[in-house]
Amino acid sequence: MTSKQPLTDIPTLRAQARAHIDEGAVTAGYTGDRPAVLKMLNEALATEVVCVLRYRRHHFMARGIHARTPADEFLVHSNQEQGHADRLAERIVQLGGEPDLNPDSLTARSHAEYVAANTLDEMIRENLVAERVAIDSYREMIRYLGDDDPTTGQLLRDILLVEEEHADELAGMLAGLPPHP
């Protein structure tokens, strides 16, 4: 049986909060490796921004009799990826970092690739590949954090859930396309 640590008394909690007020949301109880977590979050941010751009391009470029539904879904996915990017940027700032949105290095830091794709089939496949990359990346990040940063872990779990939904939707789209000539 493991023994639990006693709770910190209220006067000590108050004194610690006042003594380290300029550290914002990061308190003495934060046990994560902040530089490593910030690097990881900035890579996730780059991945989300690249996905926003790829989905947005595919939304506008999708053509053909079967393109309307996937094109509409690409726009929905793009908007959701932008929401993920915004949440990641907010968390980076909460942890005392700076969101890296430098366009010159986005694709180098992104886990997913930006593939323009020319056909609807290629667009769906490339987006599905990117979602699968994101799913594995987020799972690894969640494992890396363990119990050291429960807030970031929960954020990543929330994003992972949506990425899995995207992958499922894209796989369904791919199955619904007519056979490739």
Beta strands, then each sheet from edge to edge (+ up, - down):
end
